[in-house]
Amino acid sequence: MAKIKTEVKKLSANLEAKKQVVESIKAKISDAKSVVLVNYKGLTVAEDTELRNEFRKANVEYKVLKNTLIKRAFNELGVDSFDADLNGTTAVAFGSDETGASKIVIDNAKKYENKLVAKSAYVNGEYVDKKGVEALAAIPSKDALYSMLAGTLSNFVRGLAVALNRVAEKMGE
């Protein structure tokens, strides 16, 4: 009888631990701008370590999680679009922007000869399929777009200054 009580306590503790993990996953999904599901089957330890370092540099959290826990977290958030994608080996990249995680996954899929494959993503509350993840990866990050805009505005202001200077010189003649 004591052995059964011990087993019940273990099961209860395990269930409680899983509930905490699901709550943690839900919080990460809610806080992230993008969530990319990845199949990582075939990566070596060295390749995985290198990949994790790239994610870390880009402020992307990368975790290997159980499909059932990911599914439960999404379902509790009212999202059931990922049920078909949650099979096999699955890692999750929680991005701090809309494109960073996708870009790293797609770039490394080429680098590691398709040992790493994007399954799908969750961006701005919407399901994104594999082709959508590839399209997201092609979009420059917000910082890059801001830099491009700043460069364009700088060139415009410089051109305007030159034109005004020439007008002032002509008026002075």
C-alpha positions in Angstrom: 0.0 0.0 0.0 2.9 2.4 0.8 4.4 1.7 -2.6 1.2 2.7 -4.4 1.0 5.9 -2.4 4.6 6.7 -3.4 3.9 6.1 -7.1 0.8 8.3 -6.9 2.9 11.1 -5.3 5.5 10.7 -8.1 2.8 10.9 -10.8 1.2 13.9 -9.2 4.6 15.7 -8.9 5.3 14.8 -12.6 2.0 16.2 -13.7 2.5 19.4 -11.7 6.0 19.8 -13.3 4.5 19.4 -16.8 1.8 22.0 -16.0 4.6 24.4 -15.0 6.5 23.7 -18.2 3.3 24.3 -20.2 2.8 27.6 -18.4 6.4 28.6 -19.2 5.9 27.8 -22.9 2.7 29.8 -23.0 4.5 32.8 -21.4 7.4 32.5 -24.0 4.9 32.3 -26.9 3.0 35.3 -25.6 6.2 37.3 -25.1 7.8 36.4 -28.4 7.3 38.3 -31.6 7.8 35.1 -33.6 7.9 31.4 -32.7 9.5 29.0 -35.2 9.0 25.3 -35.0 12.1 23.4 -36.3 12.9 19.8 -37.1 16.6 19.4 -36.1 17.0 15.6 -36.8 20.5 14.7 -37.9 22.4 17.7 -36.4 25.6 16.8 -34.7 26.4 18.1 -31.2 28.9 20.5 -32.7 26.4 21.8 -35.3 23.7 22.2 -32.6 26.1 24.1 -30.4 27.1 26.4 -33.2 23.4 26.9 -34.0 22.5 27.7 -30.4 25.3 30.3 -30.3 23.9 32.0 -33.4 20.4 32.1 -31.9 21.9 33.5 -28.6 23.7 36.3 -30.5 20.4 37.2 -32.3 18.5 37.3 -29.0 16.5 34.3 -29.9 15.7 31.6 -27.3 16.1 28.1 -28.8 14.8 25.1 -26.9 14.0 21.4 -27.6 10.6 20.7 -26.1 8.2 17.8 -26.1 5.5 18.0 -28.8 2.7 17.2 -26.4 3.7 20.1 -24.2 4.0 22.6 -27.1 0.6 21.4 -28.4 -1.0 21.8 -25.0 0.5 25.3 -24.6 -0.8 26.4 -28.0 -4.2 24.8 -27.4 -4.5 26.6 -24.1 -3.8 29.9 -25.9 -6.6 29.0 -28.4 -4.3 28.1 -31.3 -4.8 24.7 -32.9 -3.1 25.3 -36.2 0.1 23.6 -35.2 -1.3 20.2 -34.3 -0.2 18.6 -37.6 3.4 20.1 -37.3 4.0 18.7 -33.9 5.5 15.3 -34.7 9.1 14.0 -34.8 11.9 16.0 -33.4 10.9 19.5 -32.6 12.8 22.5 -31.3 11.3 25.9 -30.8 12.9 29.3 -31.5 11.3 32.2 -29.7 12.3 35.4 -31.5 12.4 38.9 -30.2 11.5 40.2 -33.6 9.4 39.0 -36.5 12.1 37.8 -38.8 15.3 37.0 -36.9 14.5 33.4 -35.9 13.2 32.5 -39.4 16.3 33.9 -41.0 18.7 31.9 -38.8 16.7 28.7 -39.3 16.5 29.1 -43.1 20.2 30.2 -43.4 21.3 27.2 -41.4 19.1 24.8 -43.2 21.2 25.5 -46.3 24.4 25.4 -44.3 23.6 22.0 -42.7 22.3 20.5 -45.9 18.7 20.2 -44.7 19.4 18.6 -41.4 17.5 21.6 -40.0 14.1 22.2 -41.4 11.5 24.9 -40.5 8.1 23.3 -39.9 6.0 26.4 -39.4 5.9 29.6 -37.3 3.6 31.7 -35.2 4.1 35.4 -36.0 1.9 38.3 -34.7 -0.8 35.8 -33.6 -1.0 34.1 -37.0 0.0 30.6 -38.2 2.7 30.7 -40.9 3.6 27.6 -43.0 7.0 26.5 -44.2 6.9 28.7 -47.3 5.9 31.7 -45.1 8.9 31.1 -42.9 11.1 31.2 -45.9 9.4 34.4 -47.0 9.9 35.9 -43.6 13.6 35.0 -43.7 14.0 37.1 -46.9 12.7 40.2 -45.2 15.4 42.4 -43.6 15.1 43.0 -39.8 13.6 46.2 -38.5 17.0 47.5 -37.6 18.2 46.9 -41.2 15.1 48.6 -42.6 15.6 51.6 -40.2 19.2 51.8 -41.4 18.1 51.8 -45.0 15.5 54.5 -44.3 18.1 56.6 -42.5 20.5 56.3 -45.4 17.8 57.3 -47.9 16.8 60.3 -45.8 20.4 61.3 -45.3 21.0 61.3 -49.1 17.8 63.3 -49.6 18.9 65.9 -47.0 22.4 66.1 -48.5 20.9 66.6 -52.0 18.6 69.3 -50.7 21.5 71.1 -48.9 23.6 71.1 -52.1 20.7 72.4 -54.1 20.0 75.2 -51.7 23.6 76.1 -51.5 23.7 76.4 -55.4 20.6 78.6 -55.3 22.2 80.8 -52.7 25.4 81.1 -54.7 23.5 82.0 -57.9 21.5 84.7 -56.0 24.8 86.1 -54.6 26.3 86.6 -58.1 
